[in-house]
Amino acid sequence: MENLIVQEQIRENIRSLCAEFPSSYWQGLDAVRGYPEEFVAALSAGGWLAMLIPSEYGGGGAGIHSASIVLEEINRSGGNAGACHAQMYTMGALLRHGSDALKARWLPDIASGKLRLQAFGITEADAGSDTTNISTYAERHGDTYRVRGAKMFISRVQHSDLMLLLARTEPKDARRRKTDGLSLFILDLREQGDRVRVNPIDMMINHETNEVVFDDAEVHADNLIGEEGKGFSYLLSGVNAERILIASECIGDGHYFVDRASEYASSRVVFGRPIGQNQGVQFPIAKAYMDIEAAALMCNHAAELFEGGVQCGAEANMAKYLSSEASWSAANAAMMCFGGNGLTTEYGIERKFREARLPLIAPVSNNLVLAYVAEHVLKLPRSY
């Protein structure tokens, strides 16, 4: 019961914080494609972005369930946790596989908000979802690695001091398995100068997404996470947390759409009656609500397994799939409910509608989740 009380306190605290950043704040940023600097600063000051960092490093020492509540409530309020969520889910690999010296070096300043770790350098234009086929190469020269290559669809580089970077440290033709030869680093972006070039990409949503080009960027060997060549396995150990946290954001989005649609349908009068009295309006909203609640159960289940140290790849992936699909259904129900008003920027629905589309394809495509479940749960032949 105590955990439930603590989690409810977290929920109430985040709701109070988010109330200081109403829809007009997010709408204004979206209009100029701005970054929510004040919002991220408030979250950092409250220690909310450091919840998963152990207390000995200045963090909250909380579990994934509590962290999920933070992201869920941000999105339910009409905000966008994507502006800073990577600082939570990049923690997995560093916490589990980083040396004590590496954690002592970086975690206290990340926990205090002095440093931001919000950039995740994995995806490449020619590799896409085939992460084992990336080409960015880190070549060792004494105590330093020099990185050359490019990453694609990397968000928030402009607002990050550090990047969690996956790079090849062994030629493709030398590896025994295709997952070999990849290494994971903490790249200090502050000391790179023109060795790291950031090329913004104009996207459908305000996510500050970029191509990042490395031209002999330098990473000290001390910033290698774990052992050289084992970065892919370290990456996989952290994606379950990522899946669960993204699922929680989708649940928050879903509730945002249902809350707004229910309120609007009850107050909007057409032909002398509230439109919510019509089953054609109320049924899609009710179904969306049920789908969100069902997805939340899977998300909670995955979080419980994760916190218990139980392998939860299937559950984390299913939580992400079900939550993103439920959120998208809720987005469509809200858009139909609001009609023409939903397409205007005034009501905020079109902004969140655009944002709700992203989790269907990122950080992993829902088709790949289906393929994962088919192969690893149902034992069907591998499809890719």
PLY file of the C-alpha trace (Angstrom):
ply
format ascii 1.0
element vertex 384
property float x
property float y
property float z
element edge 383
property int vertex1
property int vertex2
end_header
0.00 0.00 0.00
2.90 2.32 0.75
4.15 2.03 -2.84
0.70 2.90 -4.13
0.61 5.95 -1.86
4.05 7.07 -3.05
3.07 6.59 -6.67
-0.10 8.60 -6.20
1.96 11.38 -4.62
4.23 11.35 -7.65
1.20 11.59 -9.91
-0.21 14.55 -8.00
3.16 16.34 -7.93
3.63 16.01 -11.67
0.08 17.18 -12.32
0.77 20.28 -10.21
4.01 20.98 -12.06
2.37 20.50 -15.46
-0.45 22.87 -14.51
2.15 25.65 -14.64
2.70 24.83 -18.32
-0.78 24.88 -19.91
-1.74 24.12 -23.49
-0.92 27.69 -24.53
2.72 27.09 -23.54
3.01 24.01 -25.74
1.03 25.57 -28.57
3.34 28.58 -28.58
6.43 26.38 -28.75
4.94 24.28 -31.52
4.22 27.40 -33.58
7.90 28.42 -33.55
9.29 24.86 -33.27
10.85 25.82 -29.95
12.29 23.70 -27.15
10.51 23.63 -23.74
13.56 24.89 -21.86
11.59 26.19 -18.87
9.63 22.95 -18.55
12.74 20.75 -18.71
14.46 22.99 -16.18
11.50 22.62 -13.80
11.55 18.83 -14.17
15.30 18.77 -13.56
15.03 21.01 -10.52
12.44 18.67 -9.05
14.69 15.66 -9.61
12.10 13.99 -11.80
14.46 13.22 -14.69
16.91 11.58 -12.27
14.44 9.14 -10.74
16.16 6.02 -12.08
19.64 7.13 -10.96
20.65 5.49 -7.65
20.56 7.70 -4.58
24.32 7.32 -4.02
24.82 9.34 -7.20
22.25 11.96 -6.25
19.28 10.42 -8.04
15.88 9.34 -6.84
16.64 5.62 -6.71
13.12 4.88 -7.92
11.86 2.01 -10.03
10.65 1.99 -13.61
7.00 2.09 -12.50
7.42 5.41 -10.71
9.37 6.83 -13.65
6.57 5.73 -15.97
4.05 7.71 -13.95
6.06 10.90 -14.51
6.07 10.51 -18.29
2.44 9.40 -18.41
1.24 12.45 -16.50
3.30 14.86 -18.61
1.60 13.61 -21.76
-1.83 13.40 -20.15
-1.53 17.08 -19.25
-1.08 17.95 -22.93
2.70 18.24 -22.76
5.33 16.22 -24.58
7.73 14.16 -22.49
9.71 13.41 -25.65
11.60 16.64 -25.07
13.54 14.99 -22.24
12.55 11.33 -21.87
15.85 10.02 -23.22
17.55 11.17 -20.03
15.54 8.45 -18.31
15.78 5.56 -20.73
19.45 5.99 -21.67
20.26 5.19 -18.06
19.82 1.44 -18.49
23.05 0.64 -20.29
25.16 3.02 -18.21
23.74 1.83 -14.89
23.99 -1.85 -15.69
27.23 -2.02 -17.63
29.21 1.14 -16.92
32.22 0.90 -14.61
32.05 2.38 -11.13
34.46 5.10 -12.26
32.30 5.94 -15.29
29.16 6.17 -13.21
30.88 8.26 -10.57
32.13 10.61 -13.26
28.85 11.29 -15.03
25.83 10.33 -12.93
26.05 13.00 -10.18
26.06 15.87 -12.69
23.30 14.23 -14.72
21.24 13.74 -11.57
21.67 17.38 -10.52
20.71 18.65 -13.96
24.13 20.18 -14.53
24.60 17.86 -17.50
22.02 16.55 -19.93
22.17 13.13 -21.53
19.32 13.41 -24.01
20.90 12.35 -27.31
20.87 8.69 -28.34
23.07 7.96 -31.37
22.03 4.65 -32.93
20.00 4.93 -36.16
21.74 5.42 -39.52
20.28 6.25 -42.90
21.45 3.07 -44.65
20.82 0.70 -41.73
17.42 1.81 -40.45
16.07 -0.78 -38.01
18.94 -3.16 -38.87
21.14 -1.86 -36.06
23.76 -4.58 -36.51
24.48 -3.16 -39.98
25.56 0.34 -38.88
28.74 1.80 -40.39
29.81 4.57 -38.01
33.28 3.51 -36.92
35.29 4.21 -33.77
38.98 3.53 -34.32
41.26 3.38 -31.31
44.41 5.48 -31.16
46.09 4.98 -27.81
43.67 6.17 -25.11
41.29 7.77 -27.58
38.75 6.55 -30.11
38.19 8.61 -33.26
34.68 8.36 -34.62
33.71 8.79 -38.25
30.27 8.33 -39.80
26.78 9.72 -39.47
23.62 9.09 -37.48
20.10 9.90 -38.63
16.90 10.94 -36.80
18.77 11.94 -33.64
16.69 14.24 -31.47
17.65 16.99 -29.02
21.37 17.08 -29.83
21.20 20.88 -29.53
20.06 20.51 -25.93
22.32 17.69 -24.81
25.79 17.78 -23.31
26.37 14.06 -23.75
25.39 11.39 -26.26
25.03 7.67 -25.79
26.71 6.50 -29.00
26.75 3.09 -30.65
29.65 2.65 -33.08
31.47 -0.16 -34.81
34.89 -1.04 -33.37
35.45 -4.08 -35.56
35.07 -4.38 -39.35
31.92 -6.12 -40.52
33.87 -8.83 -42.34
35.84 -9.68 -39.17
32.90 -10.42 -36.91
31.85 -13.94 -35.98
28.21 -12.98 -35.43
26.49 -9.93 -36.86
25.89 -8.62 -33.34
29.63 -8.61 -32.60
31.99 -5.66 -32.98
29.69 -2.86 -31.80
30.62 -0.71 -28.81
28.75 1.76 -26.66
30.25 5.09 -25.58
29.48 8.25 -23.66
30.40 11.02 -26.11
31.02 14.45 -24.60
29.50 16.79 -27.17
30.86 19.91 -25.46
34.46 19.26 -26.45
34.01 18.24 -30.10
33.84 21.59 -31.91
33.48 21.08 -35.67
34.30 17.38 -35.31
30.55 16.89 -34.78
28.18 18.57 -37.24
24.44 18.76 -36.62
22.12 19.09 -39.61
18.47 19.70 -38.60
15.74 17.73 -40.38
12.36 19.34 -41.02
9.86 16.92 -39.49
6.09 16.65 -39.10
6.38 17.12 -35.34
8.40 19.57 -33.25
11.05 17.11 -32.08
14.32 18.88 -33.03
15.45 15.89 -35.08
18.82 15.86 -36.82
21.44 14.17 -38.88
24.67 14.07 -36.85
27.97 13.74 -38.71
31.16 12.64 -36.93
34.45 13.74 -38.46
37.12 12.25 -36.19
35.09 13.00 -33.07
37.13 11.99 -30.05
36.02 9.71 -27.23
38.42 8.86 -24.42
38.69 5.13 -23.78
37.48 5.70 -20.22
34.08 6.58 -21.70
33.62 3.12 -23.20
30.67 1.40 -21.51
31.60 -2.14 -20.53
33.78 -4.16 -22.90
34.65 -3.27 -26.46
32.58 -5.17 -29.01
29.69 -5.99 -26.67
27.73 -2.79 -27.13
24.80 -4.42 -28.92
24.04 -6.71 -25.99
24.31 -3.73 -23.62
21.93 -1.82 -25.84
19.38 -4.64 -25.76
19.53 -4.76 -21.97
18.31 -1.17 -21.87
15.59 -1.26 -24.50
13.08 -2.96 -22.22
13.12 0.14 -20.03
12.76 2.30 -23.14
9.76 0.29 -24.35
8.01 0.54 -20.98
8.63 4.28 -20.64
7.46 5.01 -24.19
4.36 2.91 -23.51
3.61 5.06 -20.48
3.77 8.20 -22.62
1.31 6.64 -25.06
-1.04 5.83 -22.21
-0.81 9.46 -21.13
-1.56 10.63 -24.66
-4.50 8.24 -24.87
-6.00 9.60 -21.68
-5.44 13.16 -22.93
-7.51 12.43 -26.04
-10.25 10.63 -24.12
-10.42 13.36 -21.47
-10.63 16.13 -24.04
-13.09 14.29 -26.27
-15.37 13.39 -23.37
-15.44 16.98 -22.16
-16.05 18.36 -25.64
-18.72 15.80 -26.51
-20.62 16.67 -23.34
-20.60 20.42 -23.96
-20.82 20.67 -27.76
-24.50 21.02 -28.72
-25.65 20.32 -32.30
-29.27 19.79 -33.40
-30.37 20.69 -29.89
-28.43 17.95 -28.04
-24.87 17.23 -26.87
-23.01 15.33 -29.57
-21.85 12.88 -26.90
-25.44 11.66 -26.69
-24.99 10.12 -30.13
-23.64 6.59 -30.02
-21.60 7.26 -33.15
-19.60 9.76 -31.08
-19.56 8.09 -27.68
-18.78 4.52 -28.77
-15.34 5.26 -30.32
-14.37 7.26 -27.22
-15.51 4.47 -24.90
-13.64 1.85 -26.93
-10.50 3.98 -26.92
-10.72 4.26 -23.14
-11.00 0.48 -22.74
-8.05 -0.09 -25.07
-5.94 2.35 -23.05
-6.84 0.68 -19.76
-5.97 -2.74 -21.17
-2.64 -1.46 -22.49
-1.90 0.07 -19.09
-2.29 -3.35 -17.48
0.35 -4.79 -19.81
2.61 -1.80 -19.15
2.29 -2.30 -15.39
2.95 -6.02 -15.79
6.10 -5.37 -17.79
7.26 -2.81 -15.21
6.76 -5.31 -12.38
8.79 -7.95 -14.22
11.53 -5.43 -15.03
11.81 -4.29 -11.42
11.92 -7.91 -10.30
14.87 -8.63 -12.57
12.82 -10.98 -14.74
13.38 -11.12 -18.50
10.53 -9.09 -19.95
11.39 -8.51 -23.61
8.06 -9.83 -24.82
6.02 -7.95 -22.24
7.88 -4.66 -22.76
7.45 -4.89 -26.53
3.79 -5.81 -26.22
3.24 -2.89 -23.84
4.75 -0.50 -26.36
2.68 -1.97 -29.20
-0.65 -2.02 -27.37
-0.17 1.43 -25.86
0.82 3.12 -29.11
-2.07 1.50 -30.99
-4.53 2.48 -28.24
-3.22 6.04 -28.21
-3.57 6.33 -31.98
-7.15 5.02 -31.82
-7.92 7.59 -29.13
-6.34 10.31 -31.28
-8.61 9.42 -34.18
-11.68 9.25 -31.92
-10.87 12.72 -30.55
-10.27 14.15 -34.02
-13.62 12.83 -35.25
-15.34 14.15 -32.12
-13.91 17.65 -32.51
-14.55 17.68 -36.26
-13.29 20.84 -37.94
-12.26 22.29 -34.59
-9.85 19.41 -34.15
-7.92 20.54 -37.19
-7.39 24.04 -35.83
-4.36 24.89 -33.72
-6.60 26.56 -31.14
-7.81 23.35 -29.54
-4.47 21.52 -29.41
-5.86 18.26 -30.80
-4.00 18.48 -34.11
-0.66 18.96 -32.32
-1.14 15.93 -30.10
-2.58 14.01 -33.07
0.72 14.51 -34.92
2.72 13.51 -31.86
0.67 10.35 -31.30
1.63 9.03 -34.75
5.32 8.76 -33.95
5.27 5.84 -31.44
3.78 3.55 -34.06
7.13 3.61 -35.85
9.67 4.71 -33.24
11.71 3.80 -31.31
10.74 0.49 -32.92
8.20 -0.13 -35.66
5.11 -1.97 -34.51
5.63 -4.39 -37.38
8.96 -5.37 -35.82
7.20 -5.91 -32.50
4.80 -8.29 -34.24
7.77 -10.09 -35.78
9.44 -10.31 -32.35
6.37 -11.81 -30.70
5.84 -14.21 -33.61
9.40 -15.52 -33.39
10.27 -15.36 -29.69
6.88 -16.03 -28.10
4.98 -18.09 -30.66
8.13 -19.81 -32.02
7.22 -19.09 -35.63
10.00 -18.96 -38.27
12.08 -15.78 -38.23
10.71 -13.33 -40.80
13.68 -10.95 -41.18
0 1
1 2
2 3
3 4
4 5
5 6
6 7
7 8
8 9
9 10
10 11
11 12
12 13
13 14
14 15
15 16
16 17
17 18
18 19
19 20
20 21
21 22
22 23
23 24
24 25
25 26
26 27
27 28
28 29
29 30
30 31
31 32
32 33
33 34
34 35
35 36
36 37
37 38
38 39
39 40
40 41
41 42
42 43
43 44
44 45
45 46
46 47
47 48
48 49
49 50
50 51
51 52
52 53
53 54
54 55
55 56
56 57
57 58
58 59
59 60
60 61
61 62
62 63
63 64
64 65
65 66
66 67
67 68
68 69
69 70
70 71
71 72
72 73
73 74
74 75
75 76
76 77
77 78
78 79
79 80
80 81
81 82
82 83
83 84
84 85
85 86
86 87
87 88
88 89
89 90
90 91
91 92
92 93
93 94
94 95
95 96
96 97
97 98
98 99
99 100
100 101
101 102
102 103
103 104
104 105
105 106
106 107
107 108
108 109
109 110
110 111
111 112
112 113
113 114
114 115
115 116
116 117
117 118
118 119
119 120
120 121
121 122
122 123
123 124
124 125
125 126
126 127
127 128
128 129
129 130
130 131
131 132
132 133
133 134
134 135
135 136
136 137
137 138
138 139
139 140
140 141
141 142
142 143
143 144
144 145
145 146
146 147
147 148
148 149
149 150
150 151
151 152
152 153
153 154
154 155
155 156
156 157
157 158
158 159
159 160
160 161
161 162
162 163
163 164
164 165
165 166
166 167
167 168
168 169
169 170
170 171
171 172
172 173
173 174
174 175
175 176
176 177
177 178
178 179
179 180
180 181
181 182
182 183
183 184
184 185
185 186
186 187
187 188
188 189
189 190
190 191
191 192
192 193
193 194
194 195
195 196
196 197
197 198
198 199
199 200
200 201
201 202
202 203
203 204
204 205
205 206
206 207
207 208
208 209
209 210
210 211
211 212
212 213
213 214
214 215
215 216
216 217
217 218
218 219
219 220
220 221
221 222
222 223
223 224
224 225
225 226
226 227
227 228
228 229
229 230
230 231
231 232
232 233
233 234
234 235
235 236
236 237
237 238
238 239
239 240
240 241
241 242
242 243
243 244
244 245
245 246
246 247
247 248
248 249
249 250
250 251
251 252
252 253
253 254
254 255
255 256
256 257
257 258
258 259
259 260
260 261
261 262
262 263
263 264
264 265
265 266
266 267
267 268
268 269
269 270
270 271
271 272
272 273
273 274
274 275
275 276
276 277
277 278
278 279
279 280
280 281
281 282
282 283
283 284
284 285
285 286
286 287
287 288
288 289
289 290
290 291
291 292
292 293
293 294
294 295
295 296
296 297
297 298
298 299
299 300
300 301
301 302
302 303
303 304
304 305
305 306
306 307
307 308
308 309
309 310
310 311
311 312
312 313
313 314
314 315
315 316
316 317
317 318
318 319
319 320
320 321
321 322
322 323
323 324
324 325
325 326
326 327
327 328
328 329
329 330
330 331
331 332
332 333
333 334
334 335
335 336
336 337
337 338
338 339
339 340
340 341
341 342
342 343
343 344
344 345
345 346
346 347
347 348
348 349
349 350
350 351
351 352
352 353
353 354
354 355
355 356
356 357
357 358
358 359
359 360
360 361
361 362
362 363
363 364
364 365
365 366
366 367
367 368
368 369
369 370
370 371
371 372
372 373
373 374
374 375
375 376
376 377
377 378
378 379
379 380
380 381
381 382
382 383
